[in-house]
Amino acid sequence: MPTNLHAWDALQQHHEAIREQQMRDWFDAPDAGQRVAQFSLEAAGLYLDYAKNRVTPQTLALLMQLADEAGLNERRDAMFAGDQINATEHRAALHMALRALPEAGYQVDGAPVMPAIQAVRERMRDFSERVRGGQWTGASGKRITDVINLGIGGSDLGPRMVCRALAHLPGNRLRLHFVSNVDGTELAETLSRVDPEHTLVIVCSKTFTTLETMANAGSARRWFLDNGVAENQLSRHFVAVSTNVEAVRAFGIDPANMFEFWDWVGGRFSLWSSVGLSIVLALGYDAFAELLAGGRAMDEHFRTAPLPANMPVVMAMLGIWYRNFCGMSTSCLAPYSTSLELFPAFLQQLEMESNGKSVQLDGRRVHAHTSPVVWGSAGTNGQHAYFQMIHQGSQIVPVDFIAPLRPPRALPGHHAKLLANCFAQAEALMRGRTAEEVRAGGTADDACVSHMVFDGNRPSNTLLMQDVTPHTLGALIALYEHRTFVQGVIWNINSFDQWGVELGKLLARPIEAELNGAATAPHDASTTTLIARARAALGSA
Ligand code: F6P
């Protein structure tokens, strides 16, 4: 029980002791430079400035004590050892093996996993080279120009985000499309933009049973058949990524065209596996290998760096501080990079599906808040939408600013403006603006002064990378994966299952049958009314 740990109590008391302290006073002190030196870290090509947080050296020391008391070192070692840390599903969580070198010793159930990983990597390389090189063609012998990834959640968000982030790389040769929603609009609009003779579909699903993906795969299949591709030629247009060979076969995809992964890879941690096939097709295998190398560099840092100098641990524990001791219920991710615009959506699944839990490993309730609401979008757009609330709203929202120091695509003057705004937001949040400063700025209208005051003392991290490269992106993703894991350890929850997605799926099945005309079943009055309205509109009443 995390709340029973000594450090938990100590942190509560410590919070009472420092809650009125102002970050701007710390920065105005003569030794402020020391604060930055003390509260910054470099790892795997990333620089983290966490000086603008409401923490003192003692806060950090207590947070590290909490991590230690929660058994972080042991739990981290268990994860790297391939133990079944996903206890409810009796599985390891060994995504680090997917980005490891072939000679690494990762094992699951006593068996080495690297040979199988390496074999799939080779197949991904070979297949992608044939598609990109034009040797793998559609049924009519035409070159593949468009690839559609059909998948949802972890089978969509990761590869979609990576392909977006690295779209500036020169190796981009194919047009990638991602379709996730069961709303037919998404697939129909995508199909209207591509030519079946030139299109390859990846059906990407760990289970190969997911409603959305299977519905989209079925409709894509019909589209090919309706557009002149013969049934026995479909194999030129469909490949599968899955752990479920039987379901792949049953759908009609030859297992020879299936890229395998394993049940010890959680969906939201799977972009490093064959789920990354779309990335390899888009960017080429070498870029994917660099992505893996970046993730691997962060794994090595996370595995070996002492807790206080460990970037995922420090970021995780700052999150714990705000969530559990300062009462902050949301956290914002603001990448100042259009390339990274999909990172917040990826992180929502990573954090909220992993740590949005209320019971501990042993099934007892967690008597502490777990995952905050994670949200955000690319800067500077957010500044003109919701940053008002972050600066002056009644809730305090910790922000992670992420920025590449050099632009993926340069236009004169733009990047300095972008970075200036990023740094200015963090400075404004920390420093705020007093009534005296407003007046000194020459405000004409005295009645407005209080509206122009910023309380400040609002926390943020700033995470910098030199460029958005496959390597830095890999490190960034792995950083947040491990940060998520560490928080799960503190809350003593299983970060690798997702039972909370099941009930809605279960209830949707009979409702779908009712919408399609089956006899209505008893529901609550509200749901009954909604179903009746839909049946009337669909003509199934
Ligand atoms: O419903 C949630 C979920 O199971 C996610 O955890 C997963 O990433 C997503 O659905 C897709 O699952 P699959 O890859 O099996 O289609």
Residues whose N, C-alpha, C, O or C-beta is under 5 A from the ligand:
A	BS01	F6P	I152 G153 G154 S155 C204 S205 K206 T207 F208 T210 G267 R268 Q498 V501
